[in-house]
């Protein structure tokens, strides 16, 4: 490991307990910064309500750390929107944001569009499929941004247990992280090798940084954001906070393969802009006549920095 990364681990890796809520609130009052929490959601009615309710109860009603909770629904066919709204979130449909630009499927697309419908100086992203959610996730990753002006982006780190169908421990989660993202970062961006959960969906950043970053539209958004932020603001402006344990729905092996392909493509674009390869992944499923190929396109599109979008610039100027 690089000496720079070893130093970073000792100075930019914290625990949620390092910044108690009263200290974070004092910093919020002193700086006057506002905080938005965004949950990208697609068919998450089983979990989104509990997450929203916990944040509202602990960090809006009991202590006003969070100024707005926004759920961006990317086309749910279940009751995600109704459940989120009932729990206290403002719900916005992805397609209603920047309608002149047709939306494409993908998590990164939703995160990018969320910048147009939120107002916080600090934007905190939280996945909507978390179980046994604690508001410490939000407190932990927002805290350094309010207390340390030199920090621009904070990732959550945590244990990710992988449970079997019987509910018994069956190994570690984060398979795409260990098999794809971590090797890529260590080999090509070793300054980022200290991130425990580089692909984690829980992170917070200053709007002033997010609006200058391009957003891969799909699963590559987290890796792309880390790499681009490193080049834009440097390693010392990035940090991570231990928030304990993350429990969520796990994808099957083929879905993970498609995720890994998108992440690899995101890395490739950053390593060699303009070098094109076939952006598709073929996988196999057993059918009546043996193994049958299934080919999926790999997310390659990226949205430009939000600061370049006319509607966003007009809203910021208003």
C-alpha positions in Angstrom: 0.0 0.0 0.0 1.2 3.5 -0.8 2.5 5.6 2.1 0.0 8.2 1.1 -2.9 5.7 1.5 -1.6 4.5 4.9 -1.5 8.1 6.0 -5.0 8.7 4.6 -6.3 5.7 6.5 -5.1 7.2 9.7 -6.4 10.7 9.1 -9.5 10.3 6.9 -11.1 7.0 8.2 -13.4 7.5 11.1 -16.2 5.9 13.1 -19.7 7.3 13.4 -18.9 7.6 17.2 -16.2 10.1 16.5 -18.7 12.8 15.8 -21.7 12.6 18.1 -24.9 14.2 17.0 -24.7 17.3 19.2 -21.3 18.1 17.7 -22.6 17.7 14.2 -25.6 19.9 14.9 -23.4 22.6 16.4 -21.4 22.6 13.1 -24.6 22.7 11.0 -25.8 25.7 13.0 -22.4 27.5 12.8 -22.0 27.0 9.0 -25.6 27.3 8.0 -25.3 24.4 5.5 -28.4 22.4 4.5 -28.6 18.6 4.1 -30.7 16.6 1.5 -31.1 12.9 1.7 -31.9 11.1 -1.6 -33.1 7.5 -1.9 -33.1 6.1 -5.5 -35.9 3.5 -5.5 -37.2 0.8 -7.9 -39.8 -1.6 -6.4 -38.6 -1.2 -2.8 -42.0 -1.0 -1.0 -40.8 -3.6 1.6 -37.9 -1.4 2.9 -38.2 2.2 1.7 -40.8 3.2 4.3 -38.7 2.0 7.2 -35.6 3.9 6.0 -37.5 7.2 5.5 -39.3 6.8 8.8 -36.1 6.3 10.7 -34.4 9.3 9.1 -37.5 11.5 9.7 -37.9 10.5 13.3 -34.3 10.8 14.3 -32.8 13.5 12.1 -35.8 15.7 11.2 -38.2 15.6 14.1 -36.0 14.9 17.1 -33.0 16.8 15.8 -33.2 18.9 12.6 -30.0 17.6 10.9 -31.7 16.7 7.6 -33.6 19.4 5.8 -35.3 17.3 3.1 -35.8 13.6 2.3 -36.4 12.9 -1.4 -37.3 9.5 -2.9 -36.7 9.4 -6.6 -38.9 6.6 -8.1 -37.5 5.2 -11.3 -40.6 3.4 -12.5 -41.8 1.1 -9.6 -44.7 -1.2 -10.3 -45.4 -1.8 -6.6 -46.4 0.7 -3.9 -42.9 2.2 -3.4 -44.1 5.8 -4.0 -47.1 5.5 -1.7 -45.1 3.9 1.1 -42.3 6.5 0.9 -44.8 9.4 0.9 -46.7 8.0 3.8 -43.4 7.7 5.8 -42.7 11.3 5.2 -40.6 11.6 2.0 -41.2 13.9 -0.9 -41.5 11.5 -3.8 -40.5 12.5 -7.4 -40.7 10.4 -10.4 -37.5 10.1 -12.4 -39.3 10.9 -15.7 -40.7 14.2 -14.3 -37.2 15.6 -13.8 -35.7 17.3 -16.8 -38.4 15.9 -19.2 -36.8 17.3 -22.3 -34.1 14.7 -21.9 -35.6 11.2 -22.1 -34.5 9.1 -19.1 -32.5 5.9 -19.5 -32.6 3.0 -17.1 -30.0 2.9 -14.4 -29.2 4.0 -10.8 -26.7 6.7 -11.9 -29.3 8.3 -14.0 -31.6 8.7 -11.0 -28.8 10.1 -8.8 -27.8 12.6 -11.5 -31.4 13.8 -11.9 -31.9 14.1 -8.2 -29.6 17.1 -8.1 -32.3 19.1 -10.0 -35.0 18.4 -7.4 -33.0 18.8 -4.2 -31.6 21.9 -2.5 -29.1 20.9 0.1 -25.6 22.1 0.2 -24.7 18.5 1.2 -26.4 15.7 -0.7 -26.6 12.3 1.0 -27.4 9.2 -1.0 -28.9 6.1 0.7 -30.0 2.9 -1.1 -33.7 2.0 -0.6 -33.2 -1.7 -0.1 -31.6 -1.6 3.4 -33.0 -3.7 6.2 -32.7 -2.9 9.9 -31.6 0.6 8.9 -30.1 3.0 11.4 -30.0 6.8 11.0 -26.4 6.5 12.0 -25.7 5.8 8.3 -26.7 9.4 7.5 -25.2 11.0 10.6 -21.9 9.2 10.0 -21.4 10.3 6.4 -22.8 13.8 6.8 -20.8 14.6 9.9 -17.4 15.1 8.4 -18.8 17.4 5.7 -20.3 19.7 8.3 -17.3 19.6 10.7 -14.4 19.6 8.3 -14.3 22.1 5.4 -11.5 20.2 3.8 -13.7 17.1 3.1 -15.8 17.0 0.0 -17.0 13.4 -0.2 -17.6 10.7 2.4 -18.3 7.0 1.8 -19.9 4.7 4.4 -17.9 1.6 5.3 -19.5 -1.5 7.0 -19.6 -5.2 7.2 -21.8 -6.8 4.5 -22.9 -10.3 5.7 -24.1 -12.6 3.0 -26.8 -14.9 4.3 -28.0 -18.2 2.9 -31.6 -19.1 2.2 -31.7 -20.6 5.7 -30.7 -17.3 7.2 -27.3 -18.6 8.3 -24.0 -16.8 7.6 -22.7 -18.0 4.3 -19.7 -15.7 3.7 -19.1 -12.1 2.9 -21.2 -9.8 0.7 -19.7 -7.3 -1.6 -18.7 -9.9 -4.2 -18.5 -7.4 -7.1 -16.3 -5.2 -4.9 -13.8 -8.0 -4.2 -13.7 -9.5 -7.6 -13.9 -6.5 -9.8 -13.8 -3.0 -8.2 -11.0 -3.6 -5.7 -8.6 -5.1 -8.2 -9.3 -2.3 -10.6 -8.7 0.4 -8.1 -5.5 -1.2 -6.6 -4.0 -1.6 -10.1 -5.0 1.6 -11.8 -5.9 4.1 -9.0 -3.9 2.9 -6.0 -4.6 6.1 -4.1 -8.2 4.8 -3.7 -7.1 1.4 -2.4 -8.0 2.4 1.2 -11.7 2.5 0.6 -13.4 -0.4 2.3 -16.6 -0.2 0.4 -15.9 1.7 -2.9 -19.2 0.5 -4.5 -21.3 1.2 -1.4 -24.5 3.1 -2.1 -24.4 5.2 1.0 -22.2 8.3 0.6 -22.5 12.1 1.0 -20.9 14.9 -0.9 -20.9 18.7 -1.3 -23.2 19.8 -4.0 -20.4 22.0 -5.3 -18.5 18.7 -6.1 -21.4 16.6 -7.4 -22.5 19.2 -9.9 -19.0 19.1 -11.5 -18.9 15.3 -11.9 -20.1 13.3 -14.9 -22.5 10.5 -13.8 -22.3 7.0 -15.4 -26.0 6.2 -15.9 -25.8 2.6 -14.5 -24.0 0.5 -11.9 -20.6 2.2 -12.6 -21.7 5.4 -11.0 -20.0 4.8 -7.6 -16.6 3.8 -9.1 -16.8 6.6 -11.6 -17.6 9.1 -9.0 -14.6 8.1 -6.7 -12.2 8.1 -9.6 -13.4 11.5 -10.9 -13.5 13.0 -7.5 -9.9 11.9 -6.8 -8.7 13.8 -9.9 -10.9 16.8 -9.2 -10.3 17.4 -5.5 -7.5 15.0 -4.4 -7.4 12.2 -2.0 -7.4 14.3 1.2 -10.8 15.7 0.3 -12.2 12.1 0.4 -13.0 10.2 3.5 -14.9 7.1 4.9 -16.8 6.4 8.1 -17.5 3.1 9.8 -21.3 2.8 10.4 -21.4 -0.8 11.5 -23.4 -3.4 9.4 -25.3 -3.1 6.2 -28.1 -5.6 5.5 -29.8 -5.5 2.1 -31.2 -7.6 -0.7 -28.5 -9.6 -2.6 -28.4 -10.0 -6.4 -28.0 -13.4 -8.1 -24.8 -14.3 -9.8 -25.8 -13.3 -13.3 -27.0 -9.9 -12.2 -23.7 -9.5 -10.5 -22.0 -10.3 -13.7 -23.8 -7.6 -15.5 -23.0 -5.2 -12.7 -19.3 -6.1 -12.9 -19.3 -5.6 -16.7 -20.7 -2.1 -16.3 -18.1 -1.3 -13.6 -15.3 -2.5 -15.8 -16.6 -0.4 -18.7 -16.7 2.7 -16.5 -13.1 2.1 -15.5 -12.1 1.5 -19.1 -13.6 4.7 -20.2 -11.5 6.5 -17.6 -8.3 4.7 -18.5 -8.6 5.3 -22.3 -11.2 7.8 -23.4 -12.3 7.0 -26.9 -11.0 3.4 -27.0 -14.1 1.5 -28.0 -14.9 -2.2 -27.4 -18.0 -4.2 -27.8 -20.3 -2.9 -25.0 -22.2 -6.2 -24.4 -22.0 -9.2 -22.1 -23.2 -12.7 -23.0 -24.2 -15.0 -20.3 -25.7 -18.5 -20.4 -28.9 -20.1 -19.0 -29.9 -23.7 -19.2 -33.0 -24.2 -21.5 -34.9 -27.1 -23.0 -32.1 -27.6 -25.6 -29.1 -27.0 -23.3 -27.4 -23.8 -22.5 -28.8 -20.8 -24.2 -26.9 -17.5 -24.7 -28.4 -14.3 -23.3 -26.7 -11.1 -24.4 -27.1 -7.8 -22.4 -26.0 -4.4 -23.3 -23.5 -2.9 -20.9 -24.2 0.6 -19.5 -21.8 3.0 -21.3 -23.7 6.3 -21.4 -22.7 9.0 -19.0 -24.5 12.2 -18.1 -22.4 15.4 -18.2 -21.7 17.4 -15.1 -25.0 18.9 -13.9 -23.4 22.4 -13.8 -23.5 22.2 -17.6 -27.2 21.7 -17.8 -29.1 24.9 -18.6 -32.1 24.2 -16.4 -29.8 23.5 -13.4 -27.8 26.7 -13.9 -31.0 28.7 -14.1 -32.3 27.2 -10.9 -29.0 27.9 -9.1 -29.1 31.5 -10.3 -32.7 32.1 -9.2 
